[in-house]
Amino acid sequence: MNDVQIQNYNEQIQALESQITGDMFADMEIRDKIHNLKMQRDGVKPTDSSIDCVGCGS
């Protein structure tokens, strides 16, 4: 992944973080998107998973 792609992920994450209201239930979908973007940006997958983030529980 190059610097432009990483910057794109960071911009998407910042845009989503600015939408967080503090209401846990209202923010769940936004926080899930942030989590998924961070995992993609960092190249992280759940342990023993061949599929991206199906079983991670978040």
N, CA, C and O atoms as a GROMACS GRO file, in nm:
protein
  232
    1MET      N    1   0.085  -0.116   0.000
    1MET     CA    2   0.000   0.000   0.000
    1MET      C    3   0.091   0.124   0.000
    1MET      O    4   0.188   0.132   0.076
    2ASN      N    5   0.058   0.218  -0.086
    2ASN     CA    6   0.141   0.338  -0.095
    2ASN      C    7   0.088   0.451  -0.007
    2ASN      O    8  -0.019   0.439   0.053
    3ASP      N    9   0.164   0.560  -0.001
    3ASP     CA   10   0.128   0.672   0.086
    3ASP      C   11  -0.004   0.737   0.047
    3ASP      O   12  -0.078   0.783   0.134
    4VAL      N   13  -0.035   0.741  -0.081
    4VAL     CA   14  -0.161   0.800  -0.127
    4VAL      C   15  -0.279   0.718  -0.078
    4VAL      O   16  -0.380   0.774  -0.034
    5GLN      N   17  -0.268   0.587  -0.084
    5GLN     CA   18  -0.376   0.499  -0.037
    5GLN      C   19  -0.394   0.514   0.114
    5GLN      O   20  -0.507   0.522   0.163
    6ILE      N   21  -0.284   0.518   0.188
    6ILE     CA   22  -0.291   0.535   0.334
    6ILE      C   23  -0.357   0.669   0.368
    6ILE      O   24  -0.441   0.676   0.458
    7GLN      N   25  -0.318   0.774   0.297
    7GLN     CA   26  -0.377   0.905   0.320
    7GLN      C   27  -0.527   0.903   0.291
    7GLN      O   28  -0.605   0.965   0.363
    8ASN      N   29  -0.568   0.830   0.187
    8ASN     CA   30  -0.709   0.817   0.153
    8ASN      C   31  -0.785   0.749   0.266
    8ASN      O   32  -0.893   0.794   0.304
    9TYR      N   33  -0.729   0.642   0.321
    9TYR     CA   34  -0.792   0.575   0.436
    9TYR      C   35  -0.803   0.671   0.554
    9TYR      O   36  -0.908   0.679   0.618
   10ASN      N   37  -0.694   0.744   0.582
   10ASN     CA   38  -0.695   0.837   0.696
   10ASN      C   39  -0.800   0.947   0.679
   10ASN      O   40  -0.866   0.985   0.776
   11GLU      N   41  -0.815   0.996   0.558
   11GLU     CA   42  -0.917   1.099   0.532
   11GLU      C   43  -1.058   1.044   0.552
   11GLU      O   44  -1.144   1.112   0.608
   12GLN      N   45  -1.081   0.921   0.505
   12GLN     CA   46  -1.212   0.859   0.524
   12GLN      C   47  -1.242   0.838   0.673
   12GLN      O   48  -1.353   0.862   0.719
   13ILE      N   49  -1.140   0.794   0.747
   13ILE     CA   50  -1.155   0.771   0.891
   13ILE      C   51  -1.185   0.902   0.962
   13ILE      O   52  -1.273   0.906   1.048
   14GLN      N   53  -1.113   1.008   0.929
   14GLN     CA   54  -1.136   1.138   0.992
   14GLN      C   55  -1.277   1.190   0.962
   14GLN      O   56  -1.342   1.245   1.050
   15ALA      N   57  -1.323   1.171   0.839
   15ALA     CA   58  -1.458   1.216   0.802
   15ALA      C   59  -1.563   1.141   0.884
   15ALA      O   60  -1.660   1.201   0.930
   16LEU      N   61  -1.543   1.012   0.902
   16LEU     CA   62  -1.638   0.933   0.982
   16LEU      C   63  -1.631   0.972   1.130
   16LEU      O   64  -1.734   0.982   1.196
   17GLU      N   65  -1.509   0.992   1.180
   17GLU     CA   66  -1.494   1.029   1.322
   17GLU      C   67  -1.563   1.161   1.353
   17GLU      O   68  -1.610   1.182   1.465
   18SER      N   69  -1.570   1.250   1.255
   18SER     CA   70  -1.635   1.379   1.278
   18SER      C   71  -1.787   1.364   1.288
   18SER      O   72  -1.856   1.456   1.332
   19GLN      N   73  -1.840   1.248   1.247
   19GLN     CA   74  -1.984   1.223   1.251
   19GLN      C   75  -2.029   1.156   1.381
   19GLN      O   76  -2.149   1.140   1.404
   20ILE      N   77  -1.934   1.116   1.466
   20ILE     CA   78  -1.968   1.048   1.591
   20ILE      C   79  -2.039   1.146   1.684
   20ILE      O   80  -1.993   1.257   1.707
   21THR      N   81  -2.154   1.101   1.738
   21THR     CA   82  -2.239   1.188   1.819
   21THR      C   83  -2.221   1.166   1.969
   21THR      O   84  -2.253   1.255   2.048
   22GLY      N   85  -2.171   1.050   2.009
   22GLY     CA   86  -2.162   1.017   2.150
   22GLY      C   87  -2.272   0.922   2.193
   22GLY      O   88  -2.267   0.868   2.304
   23ASP      N   89  -2.370   0.901   2.107
   23ASP     CA   90  -2.478   0.805   2.133
   23ASP      C   91  -2.432   0.669   2.082
   23ASP      O   92  -2.420   0.648   1.961
   24MET      N   93  -2.406   0.578   2.174
   24MET     CA   94  -2.349   0.449   2.139
   24MET      C   95  -2.426   0.379   2.028
   24MET      O   96  -2.366   0.327   1.934
   25PHE      N   97  -2.556   0.376   2.038
   25PHE     CA   98  -2.636   0.302   1.940
   25PHE      C   99  -2.638   0.372   1.805
   25PHE      O  100  -2.634   0.306   1.701
   26ALA      N  101  -2.644   0.503   1.806
   26ALA     CA  102  -2.644   0.578   1.680
   26ALA      C  103  -2.507   0.569   1.612
   26ALA      O  104  -2.498   0.574   1.489
   27ASP      N  105  -2.401   0.556   1.692
   27ASP     CA  106  -2.265   0.556   1.638
   27ASP      C  107  -2.214   0.417   1.599
   27ASP      O  108  -2.105   0.406   1.543
   28MET      N  109  -2.289   0.313   1.629
   28MET     CA  110  -2.239   0.178   1.604
   28MET      C  111  -2.199   0.156   1.458
   28MET      O  112  -2.092   0.101   1.432
   29GLU      N  113  -2.281   0.196   1.365
   29GLU     CA  114  -2.250   0.175   1.224
   29GLU      C  115  -2.127   0.254   1.181
   29GLU      O  116  -2.043   0.205   1.106
   30ILE      N  117  -2.117   0.378   1.229
   30ILE     CA  118  -2.002   0.462   1.196
   30ILE      C  119  -1.875   0.401   1.254
   30ILE      O  120  -1.773   0.394   1.186
   31ARG      N  121  -1.881   0.358   1.379
   31ARG     CA  122  -1.763   0.298   1.443
   31ARG      C  123  -1.722   0.168   1.374
   31ARG      O  124  -1.603   0.137   1.365
   32ASP      N  125  -1.820   0.092   1.325
   32ASP     CA  126  -1.789  -0.030   1.252
   32ASP      C  127  -1.716   0.002   1.122
   32ASP      O  128  -1.621  -0.066   1.085
   33LYS      N  129  -1.760   0.106   1.053
   33LYS     CA  130  -1.694   0.147   0.929
   33LYS      C  131  -1.551   0.193   0.957
   33LYS      O  132  -1.459   0.160   0.883
   34ILE      N  133  -1.533   0.269   1.066
   34ILE     CA  134  -1.400   0.314   1.105
   34ILE      C  135  -1.310   0.194   1.134
   34ILE      O  136  -1.195   0.189   1.090
   35HIS      N  137  -1.362   0.100   1.209
   35HIS     CA  138  -1.287  -0.021   1.244
   35HIS      C  139  -1.244  -0.096   1.118
   35HIS      O  140  -1.128  -0.137   1.107
   36ASN      N  141  -1.336  -0.113   1.025
   36ASN     CA  142  -1.304  -0.185   0.902
   36ASN      C  143  -1.201  -0.111   0.818
   36ASN      O  144  -1.111  -0.174   0.761
   37LEU      N  145  -1.211   0.020   0.810
   37LEU     CA  146  -1.113   0.099   0.735
   37LEU      C  147  -0.974   0.088   0.798
   37LEU      O  148  -0.874   0.076   0.728
   38LYS      N  149  -0.969   0.094   0.932
   38LYS     CA  150  -0.840   0.082   1.001
   38LYS      C  151  -0.778  -0.055   0.977
   38LYS      O  152  -0.657  -0.067   0.958
   39MET      N  153  -0.861  -0.158   0.979
   39MET     CA  154  -0.809  -0.293   0.955
   39MET      C  155  -0.756  -0.306   0.812
   39MET      O  156  -0.651  -0.366   0.790
   40GLN      N  157  -0.828  -0.250   0.716
   40GLN     CA  158  -0.781  -0.254   0.577
   40GLN      C  159  -0.652  -0.174   0.562
   40GLN      O  160  -0.557  -0.219   0.498
   41ARG      N  161  -0.649  -0.054   0.621
   41ARG     CA  162  -0.530   0.032   0.613
   41ARG      C  163  -0.407  -0.037   0.673
   41ARG      O  164  -0.297  -0.030   0.618
   42ASP      N  165  -0.428  -0.105   0.787
   42ASP     CA  166  -0.316  -0.166   0.859
   42ASP      C  167  -0.286  -0.308   0.815
   42ASP      O  168  -0.190  -0.370   0.862
   43GLY      N  169  -0.369  -0.362   0.724
   43GLY     CA  170  -0.346  -0.498   0.674
   43GLY      C  171  -0.371  -0.604   0.779
   43GLY      O  172  -0.302  -0.706   0.783
   44VAL      N  173  -0.470  -0.582   0.865
   44VAL     CA  174  -0.498  -0.671   0.976
   44VAL      C  175  -0.621  -0.757   0.945
   44VAL      O  176  -0.720  -0.708   0.891
   45LYS      N  177  -0.612  -0.884   0.981
   45LYS     CA  178  -0.726  -0.974   0.972
   45LYS      C  179  -0.738  -1.048   1.104
   45LYS      O  180  -0.638  -1.062   1.175
   46PRO      N  181  -0.856  -1.096   1.136
   46PRO     CA  182  -0.869  -1.178   1.257
   46PRO      C  183  -0.780  -1.302   1.247
   46PRO      O  184  -0.759  -1.356   1.138
   47THR      N  185  -0.728  -1.347   1.359
   47THR     CA  186  -0.645  -1.466   1.363
   47THR      C  187  -0.719  -1.585   1.307
   47THR      O  188  -0.839  -1.602   1.333
   48ASP      N  189  -0.651  -1.669   1.231
   48ASP     CA  190  -0.707  -1.790   1.172
   48ASP      C  191  -0.828  -1.760   1.083
   48ASP      O  192  -0.922  -1.839   1.079
   49SER      N  193  -0.826  -1.649   1.014
   49SER     CA  194  -0.937  -1.613   0.926
   49SER      C  195  -0.887  -1.592   0.786
   49SER      O  196  -0.795  -1.514   0.762
   50SER      N  197  -0.949  -1.663   0.692
   50SER     CA  198  -0.915  -1.641   0.552
   50SER      C  199  -1.007  -1.538   0.492
   50SER      O  200  -0.984  -1.492   0.379
   51ILE      N  201  -1.112  -1.499   0.565
   51ILE     CA  202  -1.208  -1.401   0.518
   51ILE      C  203  -1.188  -1.274   0.599
   51ILE      O  204  -1.160  -1.280   0.719
   52ASP      N  205  -1.203  -1.158   0.535
   52ASP     CA  206  -1.181  -1.031   0.605
   52ASP      C  207  -1.294  -1.004   0.704
   52ASP      O  208  -1.407  -0.976   0.664
   53CYS      N  209  -1.264  -1.012   0.832
   53CYS     CA  210  -1.344  -0.961   0.942
   53CYS      C  211  -1.488  -1.011   0.950
   53CYS      O  212  -1.576  -0.935   0.989
   54VAL      N  213  -1.513  -1.136   0.915
   54VAL     CA  214  -1.647  -1.189   0.933
   54VAL      C  215  -1.665  -1.233   1.078
   54VAL      O  216  -1.772  -1.214   1.135
   55GLY      N  217  -1.563  -1.291   1.136
   55GLY     CA  218  -1.580  -1.348   1.269
   55GLY      C  219  -1.520  -1.268   1.381
   55GLY      O  220  -1.506  -1.321   1.491
   56CYS      N  221  -1.485  -1.141   1.360
   56CYS     CA  222  -1.414  -1.069   1.466
   56CYS      C  223  -1.507  -1.015   1.574
   56CYS      O  224  -1.460  -0.974   1.680
   57GLY      N  225  -1.637  -1.014   1.551
   57GLY     CA  226  -1.731  -0.976   1.654
   57GLY      C  227  -1.755  -0.827   1.666
   57GLY      O  228  -1.828  -0.784   1.756
   58SER      N  229  -1.697  -0.747   1.580
   58SER     CA  230  -1.723  -0.603   1.591
   58SER      C  231  -1.814  -0.557   1.480
   58SER      O  232  -1.847  -0.439   1.473
   0.00000   0.00000   0.00000
